[in-house]
Amino acid sequence: MTGKEVICLIQKLESEGMTVEKNIEIIKYVETTEPKIETK
């Protein structure tokens, strides 16, 4: 995620009533989790 995308995500989640701590937890998870590679 770019910095701008992170800020937009934080603003959207805050507007929905999510706490700053929860926002940070979600962003850390998204940025540190390996994407799953689908195999057919």
C-alpha positions in Angstrom: 0.0 0.0 0.0 1.2 3.5 -0.7 1.1 6.1 2.0 -1.9 7.8 0.4 -3.8 4.5 0.3 -3.0 4.0 4.0 -4.3 7.5 4.9 -7.5 6.9 2.9 -8.0 3.6 4.6 -7.5 5.1 8.1 -10.0 7.9 7.3 -12.6 5.5 5.9 -12.3 3.2 9.0 -12.4 6.1 11.4 -15.6 7.5 9.7 -17.2 4.1 10.4 -16.3 4.3 14.1 -13.2 2.1 14.2 -10.5 3.0 16.7 -7.0 4.0 15.8 -5.6 1.0 17.5 -7.7 -1.4 15.4 -6.8 0.5 12.2 -3.1 0.0 13.0 -3.6 -3.7 13.8 -5.4 -4.2 10.4 -2.7 -2.3 8.4 0.1 -4.2 10.1 -1.7 -7.5 9.2 -2.2 -6.5 5.6 1.3 -5.3 5.1 3.1 -8.3 6.8 1.0 -11.2 5.5 2.2 -13.2 2.6 -0.3 -13.2 -0.3 -1.8 -16.6 -1.0 -0.9 -18.0 -4.4 -3.8 -19.9 -5.9 -3.0 -23.1 -7.8 -5.3 -24.9 -10.1 
